[in-house]
Amino acid sequence: MEYRLKRNKDFQFLFNRGSRKQTANLIMIYHRARGLKVGYSVSKKHGKSVIRNRIKRLLRASFNSLKKDIKPCYYIIFLPRVKESYSYSVFYKDMKYLLEKEGISECSEN
């Protein structure tokens, strides 16, 4: 079951202590945890609120397509890079690549 990463304390912990991996369109910050919590951070550099909310919807939809393969053992933040246009397919491809590259989609229990 996925929970949203909501508390500022959790975001600050990940920004300060999390591992970062990136592609041309997306940055992923993650840290091992007891459950699965996912947050999305879209800055005002991306545009007005309508655009930022659309980007967050695209990110959530992309992650929802991939979450069935992820075991609940990480806190993750996704940050999109500033681009001219954003699409579901680009976010999906980059998320899948990052999650597989870091082994998050196949996390082992300790």
N, C-alpha and C positions, 0 to 999 in steps of 0.2 A: 504494500500500500504506500502510495506516495504522499508525502506531506510537503507543504510549501515551507520554504525557509522564510520566516517573517521577521524574527527579532533582530534588531540592530546589532546586538551582542554577537549573534551567530554570523552575520555578515562580516563584522569587524574581525572576528576570529579567523574566518576563511581568508579575508584580504591580507591579514598579517602573517598567518601560519600555513596557509594552504599551498599546495603545489599548483603551478600554472603550466598549461599547455595551450598552444594556439595554432590556428590556421589563418589563412588570409581573411576570413570573414568572421571568425568566432574565437573567443578566449574562454577557456574552461579553467576554473579554480576549484580544487577539490581537496578533501581531507577525509581520512578514514573515520567512521563514526559507528554508532550502534544502529542507526536506522537510515532510511533514505529520505533526505530532504533536499529540495531543489529550489533555487532562487534565480531570478532573472534581473539583471541590473542594466537599465537603458538610460543613458545620460541625456541631458538637455541638448547636447551637441548633435543628437540625431534629428532634432526638429521639435515641433509642437506636440502637444499631448496626444493628438489623434494619431500621428505617425508613431510615437513611442508605444502607444497601446497596441497598434497593429503589429509592431515588431515583437512585443511580448506575446501576443496571440500566436504569431508564427513560431516563436521559440517553444511555447507550451505545446502546440500541436506536434511539432517535430519530436519533442521529448516523449510525449504520450505514445507516439508510434514506436519508440524504442524501449520504453520502460519495462516491457514484458520480459526482456532479456537481462535486466539488471537486478541483481540481488541487493537487498536493503542493507548496505554497509558503508555508505558514503554521504557526505554533505557536498553538494555541488552548486556552483554559481556559473551561469553562462552570461557572458558579456559580448554583445555584437560589436563589430568594428563599424565605424562610420563609412557608409557607402551611398552611392546614388540611388540604388534600388535594393529591395530585400525580397527574397522569395523563400517559400517553404522548402523547395527542393535543395537549395543551397544550404540552408540551416540543417536540414535532415542529413545531407551527405557529410557535412563537417562534424556534426554531433556524433554520427555513427563512427566516423574515422577517429575522433578523439577518444570516445569511450572504448573502442576496440584497441587502440594503440596503448592506452594506459591499463588495459585489463579490467576496467571497471564493469564491463558487461559480463565478466566471468569471475567476479571476486570470490576468493576462497575464504572459508570460515576458519578462524584461529581458535 
